[in-house]
Amino acid sequence: MSRKGQSITLSISERDKAQLETIARELGMLWGDRPNISKLVEAIARRQLLIASNSNWSSERIQALARSFQALTDTGQVEQAQIIANLLLERSEVSLPLRRDIERFLENLPPAWRLEIDRYLLRHQPFQLSYQDAAERIWNFTVRCGKITLHEKRQYLDCWCEEEGNSDIPELAHNWSLRLDRITDAAVIPVAGHWRSQLDRIEVEMHLLEGLAFAYQAKPEDTIVEWLADNQRIRRVVRQVTSSFWFLREVMQYAPDCVIVSPESMRDRLTAKLRTLCQLYDIETNS
C-alpha cells in the first residue's frame, strides 16, 4: 500500500498564493504543467531551499542600487535597468515611493524596436533604422556607430550614419541626433559591414572669461583645460565636438563669457545666430 502524504491547510490571500505559485514555477516545481505549492513547501522543509532574511540590506546598498537603476534608465540601458528593478522589487527594504517608480517603469517598458536598438548598440552591430515622423516623412538610416545620450533631459540616439544631410558643418555631416520619444514605431534590422569606433568629431577651442573662467568644470570631451600663459584671467578649453547644434546651444547659455576661437566654421555658425538675434530685437550691427 502506498502511504498518503499528510495534508496541511494554508490560510493565505489570493495574492500570496499567486506569489508562491510563481516561485514554484520559476523553480520547476510542477504538477503536470501547473505550479505545485506543496513541492515548494516540502523543499523548504527538507532544506533543499534556504530561507534568508529579506530585510537586512543597508540603506546605503538600496540607495546605490536605486541610483544605478536611475542612471541606466536615463542613458537608455533598459534591459540592465530591468534587472536591477526586479532585484529591488524583491526587497522589503525598498520604500513605497521608490517601489511605485520601479513598478511604473516596468509597466511602461519601451517598445520592441527600442529594445532591439539597445541590443545592437551593446553588441556593436550595424543596423538600419526606418521610421515615419509626425509629418509623415519616411526616414531611413544605416547606423554604424551610436549611443543613447541625454540632451536637455530627453533621450536621443546620437549616431554616425551612411546618410548625410543633417545640416551640420561638412566635417560632421554624417552625425545624427534622433529624438527617441518622437518615434512611435520603427523597423530595425541588422546590416553587414563594420562598426565605427566613434562619431565624427572636430576640435573646438574656446576662451572662458570672468566668473565662468573660475567656475568652469571640465567635461569628458575636453582635451585641454588651462589658463592662458599671458592672461591668467582667461581659461583656454579645447573640446572634441560631434554636433554644432548641441555645442552652440551650450555656448549661448554663457555668452558673453565664452568666446569660440576656432575653427572658423563654428565661429561662423555662432555669428549667424547672433545676427539673427540682433535682428529680432532691432539691434543694429556694423555688418
DATAGI-V114151 format. One record per residue. N is the residue number from 1. RES is the residue in one letter. SS is DSSP state (a for helix, b for strand, c for the rest). Layout:
{{N | RES | SS} {N | RES | SS}}
//
This chain:
{{1 | M | c} {2 | S | c} {3 | R | c} {4 | K | c} {5 | G | c} {6 | Q | c} {7 | S | c} {8 | I | c} {9 | T | c} {10 | L | c} {11 | S | c} {12 | I | c} {13 | S | c} {14 | E | a} {15 | R | a} {16 | D | a} {17 | K | a} {18 | A | a} {19 | Q | a} {20 | L | a} {21 | E | a} {22 | T | a} {23 | I | a} {24 | A | a} {25 | R | a} {26 | E | a} {27 | L | c} {28 | G | c} {29 | M | c} {30 | L | b} {31 | W | b} {32 | G | c} {33 | D | c} {34 | R | b} {35 | P | b} {36 | N | c} {37 | I | a} {38 | S | a} {39 | K | a} {40 | L | a} {41 | V | a} {42 | E | a} {43 | A | a} {44 | I | a} {45 | A | a} {46 | R | c} {47 | R | c} {48 | Q | c} {49 | L | c} {50 | L | c} {51 | I | c} {52 | A | c} {53 | S | c} {54 | N | c} {55 | S | c} {56 | N | c} {57 | W | c} {58 | S | c} {59 | S | a} {60 | E | a} {61 | R | a} {62 | I | a} {63 | Q | a} {64 | A | a} {65 | L | a} {66 | A | a} {67 | R | a} {68 | S | a} {69 | F | a} {70 | Q | a} {71 | A | a} {72 | L | a} {73 | T | a} {74 | D | a} {75 | T | c} {76 | G | c} {77 | Q | c} {78 | V | a} {79 | E | a} {80 | Q | a} {81 | A | a} {82 | Q | a} {83 | I | a} {84 | I | a} {85 | A | a} {86 | N | a} {87 | L | a} {88 | L | a} {89 | L | a} {90 | E | c} {91 | R | c} {92 | S | c} {93 | E | c} {94 | V | c} {95 | S | c} {96 | L | a} {97 | P | a} {98 | L | a} {99 | R | a} {100 | R | a} {101 | D | a} {102 | I | a} {103 | E | a} {104 | R | a} {105 | F | a} {106 | L | a} {107 | E | a} {108 | N | c} {109 | L | c} {110 | P | c} {111 | P | c} {112 | A | a} {113 | W | a} {114 | R | a} {115 | L | a} {116 | E | a} {117 | I | a} {118 | D | a} {119 | R | a} {120 | Y | a} {121 | L | a} {122 | L | a} {123 | R | a} {124 | H | c} {125 | Q | c} {126 | P | c} {127 | F | b} {128 | Q | b} {129 | L | b} {130 | S | b} {131 | Y | b} {132 | Q | b} {133 | D | c} {134 | A | c} {135 | A | c} {136 | E | c} {137 | R | c} {138 | I | b} {139 | W | b} {140 | N | b} {141 | F | b} {142 | T | b} {143 | V | b} {144 | R | b} {145 | C | b} {146 | G | b} {147 | K | b} {148 | I | b} {149 | T | b} {150 | L | b} {151 | H | b} {152 | E | c} {153 | K | c} {154 | R | b} {155 | Q | b} {156 | Y | b} {157 | L | b} {158 | D | b} {159 | C | b} {160 | W | b} {161 | C | b} {162 | E | c} {163 | E | c} {164 | E | c} {165 | G | c} {166 | N | c} {167 | S | c} {168 | D | c} {169 | I | c} {170 | P | a} {171 | E | a} {172 | L | a} {173 | A | c} {174 | H | c} {175 | N | b} {176 | W | b} {177 | S | b} {178 | L | b} {179 | R | b} {180 | L | a} {181 | D | a} {182 | R | a} {183 | I | c} {184 | T | c} {185 | D | c} {186 | A | b} {187 | A | b} {188 | V | b} {189 | I | b} {190 | P | b} {191 | V | c} {192 | A | c} {193 | G | c} {194 | H | c} {195 | W | c} {196 | R | c} {197 | S | c} {198 | Q | c} {199 | L | c} {200 | D | c} {201 | R | c} {202 | I | b} {203 | E | b} {204 | V | b} {205 | E | b} {206 | M | b} {207 | H | b} {208 | L | b} {209 | L | c} {210 | E | a} {211 | G | a} {212 | L | a} {213 | A | a} {214 | F | a} {215 | A | a} {216 | Y | c} {217 | Q | c} {218 | A | c} {219 | K | c} {220 | P | c} {221 | E | c} {222 | D | b} {223 | T | b} {224 | I | b} {225 | V | b} {226 | E | b} {227 | W | b} {228 | L | b} {229 | A | c} {230 | D | c} {231 | N | b} {232 | Q | b} {233 | R | b} {234 | I | b} {235 | R | b} {236 | R | b} {237 | V | b} {238 | V | b} {239 | R | b} {240 | Q | b} {241 | V | b} {242 | T | c} {243 | S | c} {244 | S | a} {245 | F | a} {246 | W | a} {247 | F | a} {248 | L | a} {249 | R | a} {250 | E | a} {251 | V | a} {252 | M | a} {253 | Q | a} {254 | Y | a} {255 | A | c} {256 | P | c} {257 | D | c} {258 | C | b} {259 | V | b} {260 | I | b} {261 | V | b} {262 | S | b} {263 | P | c} {264 | E | a} {265 | S | a} {266 | M | a} {267 | R | a} {268 | D | a} {269 | R | a} {270 | L | a} {271 | T | a} {272 | A | a} {273 | K | a} {274 | L | a} {275 | R | a} {276 | T | a} {277 | L | a} {278 | C | a} {279 | Q | a} {280 | L | a} {281 | Y | c} {282 | D | c} {283 | I | c} {284 | E | c} {285 | T | c} {286 | N | c} {287 | S | c}}
//
